[in-house]
Amino acid sequence: MKQINLVLLWHMHQPDYRDYVTNQFVLPWVYLHAIKDYTDMAYHLESHPKTKAVVNFVPVLLDQLEDFTQQFSTKQVHCPLLRLLATPELENITMQDRLYLFDSCFLSNHENMLQPYPAYKRLHELYQVFNKVSERELKYFSGQYLADLVVWYHLAWMGESVRRNNEFVMKLMAKNQEFNHEDRLQLFTLIGELIADLIPRYRKLAESGQIELSTTPHYHPLAPLLIDFTSAQDSQPDVTLPVHNIYPGGRSRVAFHLSSAVTSHTQRFNEKPVGAWPAEGALSAALIKILAEQGCQWSASGEGVLVNSLRASYPDKPLSDRNHYLYHPYRIDGESKDVICFFRDDQLSDLIGFEYSKWFGRDAAENFVQSLDHIYHNTSAQENPIISVILDGENAWESYPYNGFYFLDDLYHLLDDHPYIRTTTYRDYLAHAETNTIETLPTLAAGSWVYGTFSTWIGDNEKNCAWDMLCAAKHSFDLVMQSDRLTEEEKTQASRQLASCESSDWFWWFGDYNPAHSVASFDQLFRKNLINLYHLLKLPTPPAILEPVSKGNEYTETSGAMRRSSSNGD
């Protein structure tokens, strides 16, 4: 009997927010997403043991989760927001800390994470009345106001599964206001427990066979560009490239990131990853070769990459109905035939990422299943299509009521009981796939899951400027590492700092289509990473790094953390 093989791949990633010189977390997003999204996503899978999925963890995210676990166990906190949550007398904190709380504790989707809570909403209204006053007058906000603010911010970021099942959280929400220090300490302790339990929870799901855990090159580099800037021309022949014609030693850096990812994944989960989701779904023929060398059996990218590759492979053949080409696995002709590539259904993935948050959960889940049913009836009766739905497993849920609780619960329930839709993993699929079901792609056109191009990370003045800064720093790094001026320990520290500088995330945020507040944070963090690298190399910082690369757009309200896979929203 014909069936649909559905792979849900949830990609979990945050860049490295640590300042390696001060040992402080500059931004709190790792632990906030941990208590909200990683806990909820594990809960939904645990509640639906028949639902299979692929969960992709970027190693640098896991590094930071373990860092937070260590902080809680030693009581040595390196995150300002957590430190203030546990501070006894908030009345007496510095003006800098007060400003930090005001700047931090309203950063969220207000429609779903502030408006539903009258006490938290009232705190925001009071702040809006007084936020135009001078710093001196901000002292009029009492310690109790600050205590209620920091507690409510963490309650708003708490996973829906925790809010529904943890008695202490229920009591805090019922108390509503006038939280005392003991309340804050208990909340602090709970956060530590939730984070410490995450890796074991996902490990247990993997050991049961319900999920496949996959990896990404360690610090989330945009690998095809590290290897060769000109790979951007595959999808955009007229793209403007950085002044530097190549990233020095890029291929070896990508091999390092991937090797490190495989090692860390194996240590954490007691088995090697079978496959790798490349950062931003960015593939190229050169990257596929490195994946093959590291023993990866599968990788994946966006639908736009497949379309560009088919057009490059068969320039004289019109592209057929997507039902006829999208739902197959592919191997790339040449030296890397052992790596099987899957391509994301952009429409279905973007429905979850951007549209279903506006629907009732049950309606959205039923619409998703109806879309799968449509594919079932419009593909050949002789084939069992494999449909890849791949998206961010964190940021989407902020736009959903109740953190997407009802949508995910209904979706998994409908899939569990469906007669011909089978949720699976890439590893399980390949274990039973017949050779003739895997098609050969003569040419792989390099690109990412956003538009099928690399335009989100290279091509405009600001992004190219950042690449040129990184190239210059890498050139200095190579010269210093070849000399005797650093000890082995100092070389290790510099290598780790360079890896963080190579993350794709910095380039994602540069550009005037992103909100100014977010751009400023990530611009500063990128340049701080470069400054720290020069410091570790014992070299002076180039003056250009002291100036902002990008300022963003103060009139843009969207978070910028997610992007549609096609420019027209289709």
C-alpha positions as CSV (number, residue, x, y, z in Angstrom):
1,M,0.0,0.0,0.0
2,K,1.3,3.5,-0.9
3,Q,2.3,5.7,2.0
4,I,3.8,9.1,2.7
5,N,7.1,9.2,4.6
6,L,7.1,12.4,6.6
7,V,10.3,13.7,8.2
8,L,9.8,16.6,10.7
9,L,13.3,18.1,11.3
10,W,13.4,20.6,14.2
11,H,16.5,22.7,14.0
12,M,17.7,23.9,17.4
13,H,20.4,26.6,17.3
14,Q,21.6,29.7,19.1
15,P,25.0,31.4,18.3
16,D,27.7,31.6,21.0
17,Y,26.7,34.5,23.3
18,R,29.8,34.2,25.5
19,D,32.4,36.8,25.8
20,Y,35.6,34.7,26.2
21,V,37.5,37.5,27.9
22,T,35.0,38.4,30.6
23,N,33.5,34.9,30.7
24,Q,30.0,36.5,30.7
25,F,27.0,35.7,28.6
26,V,26.2,38.9,26.7
27,L,22.7,37.8,25.7
28,P,20.2,35.4,27.5
29,W,18.6,33.7,24.6
30,V,20.1,30.3,25.1
31,Y,18.6,29.7,28.5
32,L,15.3,31.4,27.7
33,H,14.8,29.2,24.7
34,A,15.8,26.3,26.8
35,I,13.1,26.8,29.4
36,K,10.5,27.6,26.8
37,D,11.1,25.8,23.5
38,Y,13.5,22.9,24.1
39,T,11.4,21.8,27.1
40,D,8.1,22.0,25.2
41,M,9.5,20.2,22.1
42,A,10.7,17.4,24.3
43,Y,7.4,17.2,26.1
44,H,5.3,16.9,22.9
45,L,7.5,14.1,21.7
46,E,7.3,12.3,25.1
47,S,3.6,12.7,25.0
48,H,3.3,11.2,21.5
49,P,5.6,8.2,21.5
50,K,4.4,7.1,18.1
51,T,5.6,10.3,16.4
52,K,9.1,10.2,15.0
53,A,11.2,13.2,14.2
54,V,14.7,14.4,13.6
55,V,16.0,16.9,16.1
56,N,19.1,18.8,15.1
57,F,21.2,20.3,17.8
58,V,24.1,22.7,16.8
59,P,27.0,21.8,19.1
60,V,27.7,25.3,20.2
61,L,24.2,25.5,21.6
62,L,24.8,22.3,23.6
63,D,28.1,23.8,24.8
64,Q,26.2,26.7,26.2
65,L,23.5,24.6,27.8
66,E,26.2,22.6,29.6
67,D,27.9,25.9,30.6
68,F,24.6,27.1,32.2
69,T,24.3,23.7,34.0
70,Q,27.8,24.2,35.4
71,Q,26.9,27.8,36.5
72,F,23.9,26.5,38.4
73,S,25.8,23.7,40.0
74,T,28.7,25.9,41.2
75,K,26.4,29.0,41.9
76,Q,28.9,31.0,39.8
77,V,26.5,32.8,37.5
78,H,27.8,34.5,34.3
79,C,24.6,35.8,32.9
80,P,23.4,39.3,34.1
81,L,19.7,38.5,33.9
82,L,20.0,35.3,35.9
83,R,22.2,37.0,38.4
84,L,19.6,39.7,38.9
85,L,16.8,37.2,39.3
86,A,18.7,35.8,42.3
87,T,19.9,39.1,43.7
88,P,18.5,39.6,47.3
89,E,17.9,43.4,47.4
90,L,17.0,44.7,44.0
91,E,16.3,48.1,45.6
92,N,20.0,48.6,45.9
93,I,21.3,47.5,42.5
94,T,23.3,49.9,40.3
95,M,21.7,52.1,37.7
96,Q,23.5,50.1,35.0
97,D,21.7,46.9,36.3
98,R,18.4,48.8,36.5
99,L,18.7,49.9,32.9
100,Y,19.6,46.4,31.9
101,L,16.4,45.0,33.5
102,F,14.3,47.6,31.7
103,D,16.0,46.9,28.4
104,S,15.8,43.1,28.7
105,C,12.5,42.3,30.4
106,F,10.1,43.4,27.7
107,L,11.9,41.7,24.8
108,S,9.4,39.2,23.5
109,N,6.3,38.8,21.4
110,H,4.0,41.1,23.4
111,E,0.8,39.7,21.8
112,N,1.4,36.2,23.1
113,M,3.9,36.7,25.9
114,L,2.8,39.9,27.6
115,Q,-0.8,40.8,26.8
116,P,-2.3,37.6,28.2
117,Y,-0.9,38.3,31.7
118,P,-2.6,41.4,33.3
119,A,0.0,41.9,36.0
120,Y,2.9,41.8,33.5
121,K,1.0,44.0,31.2
122,R,0.5,46.5,34.0
123,L,4.3,46.5,34.7
124,H,4.8,47.4,31.0
125,E,2.2,50.2,31.1
126,L,3.9,51.7,34.1
127,Y,7.2,51.6,32.4
128,Q,5.8,53.2,29.3
129,V,4.6,56.1,31.4
130,F,8.0,56.7,33.0
131,N,10.5,55.5,30.4
132,K,11.0,58.9,29.0
133,V,12.4,60.3,32.2
134,S,16.0,60.7,33.2
135,E,18.1,58.0,34.7
136,R,17.9,59.7,38.1
137,E,14.1,59.5,38.1
138,L,14.3,55.8,37.1
139,K,15.3,55.3,40.8
140,Y,11.7,55.8,41.7
141,F,10.9,52.3,40.4
142,S,10.9,50.3,43.6
143,G,12.8,47.0,44.3
144,Q,9.4,45.3,44.4
145,Y,8.6,46.6,40.8
146,L,12.0,45.2,39.6
147,A,11.3,41.9,41.4
148,D,7.9,41.5,39.8
149,L,9.3,42.5,36.4
150,V,12.1,39.9,36.4
151,V,9.9,37.1,37.7
152,W,7.1,37.8,35.1
153,Y,9.6,38.0,32.3
154,H,10.8,34.5,33.2
155,L,7.2,33.2,33.6
156,A,6.4,34.6,30.2
157,W,9.4,32.7,28.7
158,M,8.4,29.5,30.6
159,G,7.4,26.5,28.4
160,E,3.7,25.8,28.3
161,S,4.3,22.3,29.4
162,V,6.0,23.6,32.5
163,R,3.2,26.1,33.2
164,R,0.7,23.3,33.0
165,N,2.5,20.7,35.1
166,N,4.8,22.4,37.6
167,E,3.0,23.3,40.9
168,F,5.5,26.0,41.9
169,V,5.0,27.8,38.6
170,M,1.3,27.6,39.0
171,K,1.6,29.1,42.5
172,L,3.7,32.0,41.2
173,M,1.3,32.8,38.5
174,A,-1.6,32.6,40.9
175,K,0.3,34.9,43.4
176,N,0.5,37.4,40.5
177,Q,2.6,40.1,42.2
178,E,4.7,41.1,45.2
179,F,7.2,38.2,44.6
180,N,9.8,37.9,47.3
181,H,13.4,36.8,47.3
182,E,12.5,33.2,48.1
183,D,10.1,33.1,45.1
184,R,12.9,34.3,42.9
185,L,15.4,31.8,44.3
186,Q,13.0,28.9,43.7
187,L,12.4,30.1,40.2
188,F,16.2,30.4,39.7
189,T,16.6,26.8,40.9
190,L,13.8,25.5,38.6
191,I,15.4,27.1,35.6
192,G,18.7,25.3,36.4
193,E,16.8,22.0,36.8
194,L,15.0,22.4,33.5
195,I,18.3,23.1,31.6
196,A,20.2,20.3,33.3
197,D,17.5,17.8,32.3
198,L,17.4,18.7,28.6
199,I,20.3,16.7,27.1
200,P,19.3,13.6,29.1
201,R,15.7,13.9,27.9
202,Y,16.6,14.1,24.2
203,R,19.2,11.3,24.7
204,K,16.5,9.1,26.1
205,L,14.2,9.9,23.1
206,A,17.0,9.0,20.8
207,E,17.8,5.8,22.6
208,S,14.2,4.7,22.3
209,G,14.4,5.1,18.5
210,Q,11.7,7.7,18.5
211,I,13.9,10.5,17.3
212,E,17.1,10.8,15.3
213,L,19.6,13.4,16.6
214,S,21.6,15.1,13.9
215,T,24.3,17.7,14.0
216,T,25.7,20.8,12.3
217,P,29.3,22.0,11.9
218,H,30.2,23.1,15.4
219,Y,29.9,26.9,15.5
220,H,27.3,27.1,12.6
221,P,29.5,28.5,9.9
222,L,28.1,29.2,6.4
223,A,30.3,26.4,5.1
224,P,30.1,26.9,1.3
225,L,31.2,30.5,1.6
226,L,34.0,29.6,3.9
227,I,35.2,27.2,1.3
228,D,34.7,29.5,-1.7
229,F,33.0,32.9,-1.9
230,T,32.3,32.3,-5.6
231,S,29.9,29.5,-4.7
232,A,27.4,32.4,-4.2
233,Q,27.5,32.9,-8.0
234,D,25.8,29.6,-8.6
235,S,22.4,31.1,-7.7
236,Q,23.3,34.8,-8.2
237,P,25.8,35.2,-11.1
238,D,26.0,39.0,-10.6
239,V,26.4,39.0,-6.9
240,T,29.0,41.5,-5.5
241,L,31.6,39.6,-3.5
242,P,34.0,40.8,-0.7
243,V,37.3,42.5,-1.6
244,H,39.1,39.4,-0.4
245,N,38.7,36.7,-3.1
246,I,38.8,33.8,-0.6
247,Y,38.5,33.0,3.1
248,P,42.0,31.8,4.0
249,G,42.1,28.1,4.7
250,G,38.4,27.9,4.5
251,R,38.1,24.2,3.5
252,S,40.2,23.1,6.5
253,R,38.1,25.3,8.8
254,V,34.9,23.6,7.6
255,A,36.5,20.2,8.1
256,F,37.4,21.3,11.6
257,H,33.9,22.5,12.5
258,L,32.4,19.2,11.2
259,S,34.9,16.9,12.9
260,S,34.5,18.8,16.2
261,A,30.7,18.5,15.8
262,V,30.9,14.7,15.2
263,T,33.2,14.3,18.2
264,S,31.1,16.4,20.6
265,H,27.8,14.7,19.4
266,T,29.3,11.3,20.0
267,Q,30.4,12.2,23.5
268,R,27.0,13.6,24.5
269,F,24.7,11.0,22.9
270,N,26.8,7.9,22.9
271,E,26.7,7.4,19.1
272,K,28.0,9.1,16.0
273,P,25.5,11.3,14.1
274,V,24.3,9.6,10.8
275,G,23.6,12.9,9.1
276,A,24.2,16.6,9.3
277,W,21.9,19.6,8.6
278,P,24.4,22.2,7.4
279,A,24.1,25.7,8.8
280,E,21.3,27.5,7.1
281,G,20.7,24.4,4.9
282,A,23.7,25.8,2.8
283,L,25.1,23.1,0.5
284,S,27.7,23.0,-2.2
285,A,29.5,20.2,-4.0
286,A,32.7,21.0,-2.1
287,L,30.8,20.7,1.3
288,I,29.2,17.4,0.2
289,K,32.7,16.0,-0.3
290,I,33.7,17.0,3.2
291,L,30.6,15.5,4.6
292,A,31.4,12.3,2.8
293,E,35.0,12.3,4.2
294,Q,33.5,12.5,7.7
295,G,31.2,9.6,7.2
296,C,27.9,11.5,7.0
297,Q,25.2,9.5,5.3
298,W,22.7,12.2,4.7
299,S,22.3,16.0,4.5
300,A,19.5,18.3,3.5
301,S,18.8,21.8,2.0
302,G,16.0,23.9,0.8
303,E,13.6,23.4,-2.2
304,G,15.2,26.4,-3.9
305,V,18.5,24.7,-4.0
306,L,17.0,21.6,-5.7
307,V,15.2,23.8,-8.3
308,N,18.4,25.7,-9.1
309,S,20.3,22.3,-9.3
310,L,17.7,20.8,-11.7
311,R,17.8,23.8,-13.9
312,A,21.6,23.7,-14.0
313,S,21.6,19.9,-14.6
314,Y,19.0,20.0,-17.3
315,P,19.0,23.5,-18.9
316,D,17.0,22.5,-21.9
317,K,14.3,20.7,-19.9
318,P,11.4,22.7,-18.4
319,L,10.8,22.1,-14.7
320,S,7.9,19.7,-14.1
321,D,5.3,19.8,-11.4
322,R,7.1,19.9,-8.0
323,N,5.1,16.8,-7.0
324,H,7.3,14.9,-9.5
325,Y,10.7,16.0,-8.3
326,L,10.6,17.3,-4.7
327,Y,9.7,14.2,-2.8
328,H,12.7,12.0,-3.7
329,P,16.1,11.5,-2.1
330,Y,19.0,12.5,-4.3
331,R,22.7,11.6,-4.6
332,I,25.1,14.0,-6.2
333,D,27.0,12.7,-9.2
334,G,30.7,12.6,-8.7
335,E,32.9,11.8,-5.7
336,S,30.3,12.1,-3.0
337,K,27.6,9.6,-3.9
338,D,27.5,8.1,-0.4
339,V,25.8,11.3,0.9
340,I,22.1,11.2,0.2
341,C,20.5,14.7,0.0
342,F,16.9,15.6,0.9
343,F,15.2,18.8,0.1
344,R,12.7,20.7,2.2
345,D,9.1,21.4,1.2
346,D,9.3,25.1,1.6
347,Q,5.6,25.7,1.4
348,L,4.7,23.3,4.2
349,S,7.7,24.4,6.3
350,D,6.8,28.0,6.0
351,L,3.1,27.3,6.8
352,I,4.3,26.2,10.3
353,G,6.9,28.9,10.6
354,F,4.8,31.9,9.5
355,E,1.1,31.2,8.9
356,Y,-0.3,28.7,11.3
357,S,0.4,30.9,14.3
358,K,-2.6,33.0,13.1
359,W,-5.0,30.0,13.0
360,F,-6.7,27.9,15.7
361,G,-4.4,25.1,16.6
362,R,-6.7,22.3,15.5
363,D,-7.6,24.0,12.2
364,A,-3.9,24.5,11.4
365,A,-3.1,20.8,12.2
366,E,-5.9,19.6,10.0
367,N,-4.9,21.9,7.2
368,F,-1.3,20.6,7.4
369,V,-2.6,17.0,7.2
370,Q,-4.9,17.9,4.3
371,S,-1.9,19.3,2.4
372,L,-0.1,16.0,2.9
373,D,-3.2,14.2,1.6
374,H,-3.1,16.4,-1.5
375,I,0.5,15.4,-2.1
376,Y,-0.4,11.7,-1.6
377,H,-3.1,12.0,-4.4
378,N,-0.9,13.9,-6.8
379,T,2.2,11.7,-6.8
380,S,2.7,8.5,-8.6
381,A,0.8,5.5,-7.3
382,Q,4.0,3.5,-7.6
383,E,6.1,5.6,-5.2
384,N,6.1,6.4,-1.5
385,P,7.1,10.0,-1.4
386,I,9.3,11.3,1.3
387,I,8.3,14.8,2.5
388,S,10.8,16.9,4.4
389,V,9.4,19.6,6.7
390,I,12.4,21.4,8.2
391,L,12.4,24.5,10.3
392,D,13.6,26.4,13.3
393,G,12.4,24.5,16.4
394,E,12.6,27.6,18.6
395,N,11.6,31.0,17.3
396,A,8.4,30.0,15.5
397,W,6.5,29.3,18.7
398,E,6.8,32.8,20.1
399,S,4.2,33.8,17.5
400,Y,1.8,31.1,18.5
401,P,-0.7,31.4,21.4
402,Y,0.4,29.1,24.2
403,N,3.8,28.5,22.6
404,G,2.2,26.4,19.9
405,F,1.0,23.9,22.5
406,Y,-2.4,23.1,20.8
407,F,-1.1,23.1,17.3
408,L,1.7,20.6,18.1
409,D,-0.4,18.4,20.3
410,D,-3.2,18.2,17.6
411,L,-0.7,17.7,14.8
412,Y,1.1,14.9,16.5
413,H,-2.2,13.3,17.4
414,L,-3.5,13.4,13.8
415,L,-0.2,12.0,12.5
416,D,-0.1,9.2,15.1
417,D,-3.5,7.8,13.9
418,H,-3.2,8.5,10.2
419,P,-3.7,5.4,7.9
420,Y,-1.0,6.3,5.3
421,I,1.2,9.1,6.7
422,R,4.2,7.6,8.5
423,T,6.5,9.9,10.5
424,T,10.0,8.7,10.1
425,T,13.6,9.8,10.4
426,Y,16.3,10.0,7.6
427,R,18.3,7.3,9.3
428,D,15.3,4.9,9.4
429,Y,14.2,5.8,5.9
430,L,17.7,5.1,4.4
431,A,17.9,1.8,6.3
432,H,15.0,0.5,4.2
433,A,15.2,2.6,1.0
434,E,15.6,0.7,-2.2
435,T,18.5,1.9,-4.4
436,N,16.2,2.7,-7.4
437,T,14.2,5.2,-5.3
438,I,17.3,7.5,-5.0
439,E,17.8,9.7,-8.0
440,T,21.0,11.1,-9.3
441,L,21.5,14.9,-9.5
442,P,24.3,15.7,-12.1
443,T,24.9,19.2,-10.7
444,L,24.4,20.7,-7.3
445,A,23.9,24.5,-7.4
446,A,25.2,25.9,-4.2
447,G,22.6,27.7,-2.1
448,S,20.7,27.9,1.2
449,W,17.2,27.3,2.4
450,V,16.5,31.1,2.2
451,Y,15.6,31.9,-1.5
452,G,18.0,29.1,-2.6
453,T,20.8,31.8,-2.5
454,F,23.3,33.1,-0.1
455,S,22.0,36.7,-0.3
456,T,21.1,36.7,3.4
457,W,24.9,36.4,4.2
458,I,26.8,38.0,1.4
459,G,26.5,40.5,-1.4
460,D,25.7,43.9,0.1
461,N,28.2,46.4,1.4
462,E,27.6,45.7,5.1
463,K,27.8,41.9,4.8
464,N,30.8,42.1,2.5
465,C,32.5,44.5,4.9
466,A,32.1,42.0,7.7
467,W,33.5,39.2,5.6
468,D,36.6,41.4,4.8
469,M,37.1,42.0,8.5
470,L,36.9,38.3,9.2
471,C,39.3,37.5,6.3
472,A,41.8,40.0,7.6
473,A,41.6,38.5,11.1
474,K,42.0,35.0,9.8
475,H,45.1,36.1,7.9
476,S,46.6,37.5,11.1
477,F,45.5,34.3,13.0
478,D,47.4,32.1,10.5
479,L,50.6,34.2,10.8
480,V,50.5,34.1,14.6
481,M,49.7,30.4,14.8
482,Q,52.7,29.7,12.6
483,S,55.0,31.6,14.9
484,D,56.2,30.9,18.5
485,R,54.6,33.8,20.2
486,L,51.7,31.9,21.7
487,T,51.7,28.9,24.2
488,E,49.6,25.9,23.3
489,E,46.9,27.0,25.7
490,E,46.9,30.4,24.2
491,K,46.6,28.9,20.7
492,T,43.6,26.8,21.9
493,Q,41.9,29.9,23.2
494,A,42.5,31.8,20.0
495,S,41.2,28.8,17.9
496,R,38.0,28.7,19.9
497,Q,37.5,32.5,19.5
498,L,38.1,32.2,15.7
499,A,35.5,29.5,15.5
500,S,32.9,31.8,17.1
501,C,33.8,34.6,14.7
502,E,33.0,32.2,11.8
503,S,29.4,31.7,12.8
504,S,26.8,32.5,10.0
505,D,24.6,34.4,12.5
506,W,26.6,37.6,12.5
507,F,26.1,38.0,8.7
508,W,22.4,37.1,9.0
509,W,21.7,40.2,11.0
510,F,23.6,42.8,9.0
511,G,21.2,44.8,6.7
512,D,18.6,47.5,7.0
513,Y,15.7,44.9,6.7
514,N,16.4,43.8,10.3
515,P,15.3,45.7,13.4
516,A,17.8,48.2,14.8
517,H,17.8,46.9,18.4
518,S,18.7,43.3,17.3
519,V,21.2,44.5,14.7
520,A,23.0,46.6,17.3
521,S,23.3,43.6,19.7
522,F,24.6,41.2,17.1
523,D,26.9,43.9,15.4
524,Q,28.5,44.6,18.7
525,L,28.9,40.9,19.5
526,F,30.5,40.2,16.2
527,R,33.0,43.0,16.6
528,K,33.6,42.1,20.2
529,N,34.5,38.6,19.0
530,L,37.0,40.0,16.5
531,I,38.4,42.4,19.2
532,N,38.9,39.4,21.5
533,L,40.6,37.4,18.8
534,Y,43.1,40.2,18.1
535,H,43.6,40.4,21.9
536,L,44.3,36.7,22.2
537,L,46.7,36.9,19.2
538,K,48.5,39.7,21.0
539,L,47.9,42.1,18.1
540,P,46.4,45.6,18.1
541,T,42.8,45.9,17.0
542,P,42.3,47.5,13.6
543,P,40.4,50.8,14.0
544,A,37.7,49.8,11.5
545,I,36.5,47.1,13.9
546,L,35.6,49.8,16.5
547,E,32.9,51.2,14.2
548,P,29.5,49.6,13.7
549,V,29.1,47.5,10.6
550,S,25.3,47.8,10.4
551,K,22.6,49.8,12.1
552,G,19.5,48.0,10.9
553,N,16.1,49.7,10.6
554,E,14.4,51.3,13.6
555,Y,11.0,51.1,11.8
556,T,11.1,47.3,11.4
557,E,9.1,45.5,14.1
558,T,9.6,41.9,13.1
559,S,12.1,39.9,15.2
560,G,14.3,39.0,12.2
561,A,15.2,35.7,13.8
562,M,13.3,33.8,11.1
563,R,13.0,34.3,7.3
564,R,10.7,32.8,4.7
565,S,12.4,30.5,2.2
566,S,11.0,32.4,-0.8
567,S,11.1,36.1,-1.4
568,N,7.5,36.3,-2.4
569,G,6.2,34.4,0.6
570,D,4.8,31.5,-1.6
